[in-house]
Amino acid sequence: MKYTQNDAPLYEAMKNFRQNRVVPFDVPGHKGGRGNEELTEFLGVNCLKADVNSMKPLDNLCHPVSVIKDAQELAAEAFGAAASFFIVNGTTGSVQAMIMSATKEGDKLIMPRNVHRSAINALVVNGATPIYVNPGVNNELGIPLGMSVADVEKAILENPDAKAVLINNPTYYGVCSDLKSIVELAHKHNMLALVDEAHGTHFYFGKNMPLSAMAAGADMASVSMHKSGGSLTQSSILLLGPSVNADYVRQVINLTQTTSASYLLMSSLDIARKNLALNGAEIFDKATKYAQYSRSEINNIGGFYAFGPELIDGDAFFDFDKTKLSVNTMNTGLAGIEVYDILRDEYNIQIEFGDIGNILAYISAGDRALEIERLISALAEIKRRYSKDKTGMFDHEYINPIVSLSPKKAFFSSKKSMKLNECSGKICGEFVMCYPPGIPILAPGEKITNEIINYISYAKEKGCFLTGTQDMEVNTLQIVEE
């Protein structure tokens, strides 16, 4: 059967399966919810009945030959890719499969340091070595930007044996590198171009968006459908270009992905893809208009700076995702995390994240005009009630790393615990990061400096949610024994 973007093969197979009233003598043990009444009451009967096991009519994600295969092929077509894979352990799984397909132990991977922890985690597992390209930095905002093409070229020329280049498209703040030029540069030097598009699903379907990875000719891209794409949390898609061996990538995915894939997550990917293919332009036009209106109104408040396309410089800030509502808070005298906490605790507004100097509100077509106005009004009131002198505030989010060991060697080395304020000059054996966004302040193998210690202490003081360490209070760090 020839499917079109109007179809959702897996979703349709699930509906047919439900109508057949099959008697379940397989897992899951809740048996359509009958075995757990409280869970069924909480999630709903339809949800529990859709939580089923792999079987012939519903295909198998590890080795898809029918409806999952058809659904993945429709996704590839919708995104302009040669092939696609449904991923049920988040875009973390997509990023790690991408890196582990392109590199192995001892191989070099050129990448920006402001990557999500999932990328460095992949290196801990497979033993590849990162060649970091420090991103550009906007000194006014204190945020890391994209990679300069000149910096990528320098890294390539200094490491001609590298296997691949990894690019963020966009960053958490919505900043894009010159993706097409970097992809062409990688290919010119026989390297793969890998793209982390966790925050770029809409680039494929919206109008007047930054260039997507597949349109730029990238070899692989990790797309977080559950963010702007509308699927369930933890669902993701890995996209492949024509030069990549899809069957080998499937084998790599199966090294770490569950053999009990959730049909709730997979069905949501199928339905979300259909919705984006048919309605994506309208969906993301609405989100863009909401974000643009919000930027204008927030900038009229004063103190806050909702930044956008005006900062495009043709280099490390090559383009901007106009659906992002990224707001710098420094001139109010408040850290981003402080504004984040006030919005949640006093105004019942949950935004995406707050860090040292910025907040991010995730805008989508699912928002309503009244809620947008509520956010703007809350920020105006926060500025009036809480703004103060900004003297003594940290003014940057990114510290250039000093890499002493590979992530794998450091993570699995003999380590000892040391008090945070005594760690200067030592090599870190674990991650330290604020989550979200999950970009490491320290990664295994990096040297700890006084600047980093001061940053961690400041982040703790302001209330950032620090993760990655054995010590849940982050009073000590695991140090590589010399």
Salt bridges, closest charged atoms under 4 A:
ASP51 OD2 - HIS30 NE2 2.81
GLU73 OE2 - LYS69 NZ 2.88
GLU105 OE1 - LYS408 NZ 2.93
ASP107 OD2 - LYS104 NZ 3.64
GLU158 OE2 - LYS154 NZ 2.79
ASP161 OD1 - LYS108 NZ 3.27
GLU184 OE2 - LYS180 NZ 3.61
ASP219 OD2 - HIS187 NE2 2.73
ASP247 OD1 - ARG250 NH2 3.13
ASP270 OD1 - ARG273 NH2 3.01
ASP285 OD2 - LYS289 NZ 3.18
ASP321 OD2 - HIS202 NE2 2.72
ASP321 OD2 - LYS324 NZ 2.99
GLU338 OE2 - LYS462 NZ 3.43
ASP341 OD1 - ARG344 NH2 3.26
ASP345 OD1 - ARG344 NE 2.88
GLU346 OE1 - ARG385 NH1 3.24
GLU371 OE2 - ARG368 NH2 2.85
GLU381 OE2 - ARG385 NH1 3.98
ASP395 OD1 - HIS396 ND1 2.96
GLU446 OE2 - ARG113 NE 2.80
GLU451 OE2 - HIS396 NE2 3.37
